[in-house]
């Protein structure tokens, strides 16, 4: 019996966006948000440079933990550090479930200061063999780091 080589999986954790697609009804989260990170992702997809083995989790002020295809309505709510702290245990439990289902070789976190409390404790539940990376700096710097990281992924 021939053994099939498992494709290495990667995870990108990003924040929701103040800029949103205002279309009525439900849209996949990845289509609802239109801010800086989403511009990079959409451009890479159009250029066929977005890896098929990269999954995305979005941390949302309203919904907490979202997978990119989760359907959401338009809303207007800004993340605060208090809101992030309130969402923390739910978000961490969602990550625990995700890590039971899937193994990632690398996780790249691109979150601003108001979002970091939402994932407090993540480093304690990430499997030891998984590399955990954090974007640092201002929005433009983090956007550039995220794009470079995505482009290093080989399917």
C-alpha positions as CSV (number, residue, x, y, z in Angstrom):
1,X,0.0,0.0,0.0
2,X,1.4,3.4,-1.0
3,X,1.7,6.0,1.7
4,X,0.4,9.4,1.0
5,X,2.6,12.3,2.1
6,X,0.6,14.7,4.4
7,X,0.7,18.3,3.3
8,X,2.1,20.5,6.0
9,X,-0.5,22.9,7.3
10,X,-0.1,26.5,8.4
11,X,-2.3,28.8,10.4
12,X,-2.6,32.6,10.1
13,X,-4.4,34.4,13.0
14,X,-5.6,37.9,12.2
15,X,-7.9,40.5,13.6
16,X,-11.2,41.5,12.1
17,X,-11.3,44.8,10.3
18,X,-13.1,48.1,10.9
19,X,-13.5,48.2,7.1
20,X,-16.2,45.8,6.0
21,X,-18.2,44.8,3.0
22,X,-21.7,46.3,3.8
23,X,-23.7,43.8,1.7
24,X,-26.8,42.6,3.4
25,X,-27.2,39.1,4.7
26,X,-24.4,36.7,5.6
27,X,-21.0,36.5,4.0
28,X,-18.0,34.4,4.7
29,X,-15.8,36.3,7.2
30,X,-12.9,36.4,4.8
31,X,-15.2,38.3,2.3
32,X,-16.9,40.5,5.0
33,X,-13.7,42.2,6.2
34,X,-11.9,44.4,3.8
35,X,-9.1,46.0,5.8
36,X,-5.3,45.9,5.4
37,X,-4.7,42.2,6.0
38,X,-7.6,41.2,3.7
39,X,-6.2,43.3,0.9
40,X,-2.9,41.4,1.1
41,X,-4.8,38.0,1.2
42,X,-7.1,38.9,-1.7
43,X,-4.2,40.2,-3.8
44,X,-2.2,37.0,-3.2
45,X,-5.3,34.9,-4.1
46,X,-5.8,36.9,-7.4
47,X,-2.1,36.4,-8.2
48,X,-2.5,32.6,-7.4
49,X,0.2,33.0,-4.7
50,X,-2.0,32.1,-1.7
51,X,-1.1,28.7,-0.4
52,X,-3.8,26.0,-0.3
53,X,-2.4,24.7,2.9
54,X,-2.8,28.0,4.8
55,X,-5.8,28.3,7.1
56,X,-7.0,31.5,8.6
57,X,-8.6,32.2,12.0
58,X,-10.0,35.7,12.6
59,X,-10.4,37.2,16.0
60,X,-13.6,39.3,16.0
61,X,-14.9,41.9,18.4
62,X,-18.4,40.6,17.9
63,X,-18.0,36.9,17.1
64,X,-14.8,36.0,18.9
65,X,-13.2,33.1,17.0
66,X,-14.0,32.8,13.3
67,X,-12.8,30.5,10.6
68,X,-12.4,32.3,7.3
69,X,-15.6,30.7,5.8
70,X,-17.8,31.2,8.8
71,X,-20.9,33.2,7.7
72,X,-21.4,36.5,9.4
73,X,-23.6,39.6,9.1
74,X,-22.4,43.2,8.8
75,X,-21.8,44.8,12.2
76,X,-20.0,47.8,13.7
77,X,-18.2,46.9,16.9
78,X,-14.6,47.9,17.9
79,X,-12.4,45.5,19.9
80,X,-11.3,46.9,23.2
81,X,-8.8,45.2,25.7
82,X,-11.8,44.6,28.0
83,X,-13.8,43.0,25.3
84,X,-10.7,40.9,24.3
85,X,-10.3,39.7,27.9
86,X,-14.0,38.7,28.1
87,X,-13.7,36.7,24.9
88,X,-10.4,35.0,25.9
89,X,-11.7,31.8,27.5
90,X,-14.1,31.1,24.6
91,X,-11.3,31.8,22.0
92,X,-8.7,29.7,23.8
93,X,-11.2,26.8,24.0
94,X,-11.9,27.1,20.2
95,X,-8.1,26.9,19.6
96,X,-7.9,23.9,21.8
97,X,-10.5,22.1,19.7
98,X,-8.8,23.2,16.5
99,X,-5.4,21.9,17.7
100,X,-7.1,18.5,18.5
101,X,-8.4,18.3,14.9
102,X,-5.4,19.7,13.1
103,X,-1.6,19.9,13.4
104,X,0.1,23.0,12.1
105,X,3.8,23.3,11.6
106,X,3.7,27.1,11.9
107,X,1.3,29.6,13.3
108,X,1.7,33.3,12.4
109,X,-0.1,35.8,14.7
110,X,-0.9,39.3,13.3
111,X,-2.9,41.1,16.0
112,X,-2.9,44.6,17.4
113,X,-2.6,45.5,21.1
114,X,-6.3,45.5,21.7
115,X,-6.6,41.9,20.3
116,X,-3.7,40.3,22.2
117,X,-5.6,39.7,25.4
118,X,-8.1,37.6,23.4
119,X,-5.4,35.0,22.8
120,X,-3.6,35.2,26.1
121,X,-2.5,31.7,26.9
122,X,-2.3,30.5,23.3
123,X,1.4,29.7,23.7
124,X,0.6,27.2,26.5
125,X,-1.8,25.2,24.2
126,X,0.1,25.3,20.9
127,X,1.8,21.9,20.4
128,X,5.5,21.9,21.3
129,X,6.5,21.1,17.8
130,X,4.6,24.0,16.3
131,X,6.5,27.2,15.6
132,X,4.6,30.2,16.9
133,X,5.5,33.5,15.2
134,X,4.2,37.1,16.0
135,X,4.1,40.1,13.7
136,X,5.6,43.2,15.4
137,X,5.5,46.9,14.9
138,X,3.1,49.3,13.2
139,X,0.3,48.2,10.8
140,X,2.5,48.6,7.7
141,X,5.3,46.6,9.2
142,X,3.0,43.8,10.3
143,X,1.3,43.8,6.9
144,X,4.7,43.4,5.2
145,X,5.8,40.6,7.7
146,X,2.6,38.7,7.1
147,X,2.9,38.9,3.3
148,X,6.5,37.7,3.5
149,X,5.6,34.8,5.8
150,X,2.7,33.8,3.5
151,X,5.0,33.8,0.5
152,X,7.5,31.4,2.3
153,X,4.8,28.7,2.5
154,X,5.3,25.8,0.1
155,X,2.3,23.6,-0.6
